[in-house]
Amino acid sequence: MSHRSRILRSATAVLSGAVATSLLLSGCGGSDSDDDSSGGSGSNGGTLVLGVTSDADTLFPWKATQFQAVNVMQTIYGTLTELDDGLSVVPGLAESWETSEDGLTLTFTLRKNVTYADGSTFGSEDVKSSLDLIADEETAAVAASSLASVESVEAPDEHTVVLHLSNPDASLPANLASINMAILSSDDTEEELNTTPNGTGPFLFDSRVANQSITLKKNPEYWGFPVALDGVEFQVIPDESAIVSALQSGNVQLAVFDDPLVADTARGGSVTVDSVPQLSYHALQLNATHGDLADLNVRLAIQCAIDRQEVLDTAALGEGQVTGPITSPAFLSDPAARPCPERDLDKAAEYLAASGKTDVTISTIVSQGEYATSVNEAQNLQSQLAEAGITLDLEVLESGAYVDRWVAGDFDAAVALNGGRPDPEGMYGRYFTSDGNLNPVAGYSSDELDDLFAQGRVTDDVEERRDIYRQVSEELEDNAAWIWLFTSYSYTASSSSVQGFVPRADGSLVGLRSATMS
């Protein structure tokens, strides 16, 4: 076992108890993002340059799925709740909230004197408008299903919002912390925001040069605390080796890598590298509504033909851990509890024979540029499956084209790195329920899963929820809905001039609001 694999197991054990309880916080106590409160005291200013491999494919937070776009949006917009560095749910634009005894009403008290970048005042009408539009099918918001339990949103006064629920929803406070649930001004439109974002976050949109850079400036009216940096520039440098050179020369001050080999080359001199185990997971997504993949035996043959550790070793130098569906430490899936936990070509052959198919070819999309290990993963999977008589026909796409195809569910299979969440409902409810808004992407649902996810929402008992999501994981694995591969690390490389930035397990860059530069 590698050194970092041991770190990951240790971190998982430490986090699990804390995350289990933090997801169910009522929000009755107030906190102005206390986890970041030490950061804003600096007065060094300066613009921090962050090297990224791809330009953001959208500036509209409700539709952001690409990692680069999400990272930019997290610094510009605000959400009702937030997750702190330990993944606990804490107040955001809502300074507190209360849940009724029957669990059917959530009442949020909003912060006062919060403004948008254009100077307009944040208030309850913006929250109601945002939540109503996110839930509206015509908006095509990627987090729409997170509001499935919300029957109506009421704004009785400027600083109060009341959510009326059809059933108790233990996952809702954590789900509201997603940047895909950003609260937008009721006066703005998607078209306007894709050109000029207008948020309440620690940084304001300044300028953009397509495929070159996005530049932000600090928000002097930010509600949380004084932001130390004058600004942040997301500079597009497609080649990671060039980002390393820019770090070492001082032209870039911060970069996040997912390739451990690249991270190792960045270490030394004035550059330090911190590794953090991630909730995000690597998977071969299978669309069970397409062609041969509609046959369970074909999907199980694929599952049994793959050595996940080999994929991890090949793509990420073994720096990570083989995983099941749920990566949240509080609800962690057991990767041994699946058909063929180890590669079994004989069993794969049995499943393929049972399908009656002798020539299985699967068109598979692969992203190039969004994360470093994608092509190596795809080629290793292709090689392994070929030994089982299954052909992966790889279609390598530029990041933006990949995201477009992925969101549309326009693929048979996809080599994917998906962001994880601390609550399994927010992570998978929108994918694997029959009415989930991303079910066309998932390509699989069942009555059993619909029932399990419904049970998981209505109870706030941690042990009950653990058992429910254990069953969810079992249902997904037994039906080979997708092939879950491994979790890995993010490697944050920073120059010695950067202080106060804390890398997080959810990959968020919100900590830029507390960073300083000397």
Sequence and secondary structure as in RCSB ss.txt:
>XXXX:A:sequence
MSHRSRILRSATAVLSGAVATSLLLSGCGGSDSDDDSSGGSGSNGGTLVLGVTSDADTLFPWKATQFQAVNVMQT
IYGTLTELDDGLSVVPGLAESWETSEDGLTLTFTLRKNVTYADGSTFGSEDVKSSLDLIADEETAAVAASSLASV
ESVEAPDEHTVVLHLSNPDASLPANLASINMAILSSDDTEEELNTTPNGTGPFLFDSRVANQSITLKKNPEYWGF
PVALDGVEFQVIPDESAIVSALQSGNVQLAVFDDPLVADTARGGSVTVDSVPQLSYHALQLNATHGDLADLNVRL
AIQCAIDRQEVLDTAALGEGQVTGPITSPAFLSDPAARPCPERDLDKAAEYLAASGKTDVTISTIVSQGEYATSV
NEAQNLQSQLAEAGITLDLEVLESGAYVDRWVAGDFDAAVALNGGRPDPEGMYGRYFTSDGNLNPVAGYSSDELD
DLFAQGRVTDDVEERRDIYRQVSEELEDNAAWIWLFTSYSYTASSSSVQGFVPRADGSLVGLRSATMS
>XXXX:A:secstr
  HHHHHHHHHHHHHHHHHHHHTT    S  S GGGTTTTT     EEEEEESS  S S GGG  SHHHHHHHHH
H   SEEE TT  EEESSEEEEEE TTS EEEEEE SS B TTS B  HHHHHHHHHHHHSGGG  TTGGGGTTE
EEEEEEETTEEEEEESS  TTHHHHTTSGGG    TT  HHHHHHS    SSEEEEEEETTTEEEEEE TT SSS
    SEEEEEE S HHHHHHHHHHTS  EEEES HHHHHHH BTTEEEEEEE S EEEEEE TTSGGGGSHHHHH
HHHHT  HHHHHHHHHTT EEE  S   GGG   TTSSS SS  HHHHHHHHHHHT S EEEEEEEEESSSTTHH
HHHHHHHHHHHTTTEEEEEEEEEHHHHHHHHHTT  SEEEEEE   SSHHHHHHHHHSTT TTHHHH    HHHH
HHHHHHHH   HHHHHHHHHHHHHHHHHTTSEEEEEEEEEEEEEETTEES    TT   GGGGG EE 
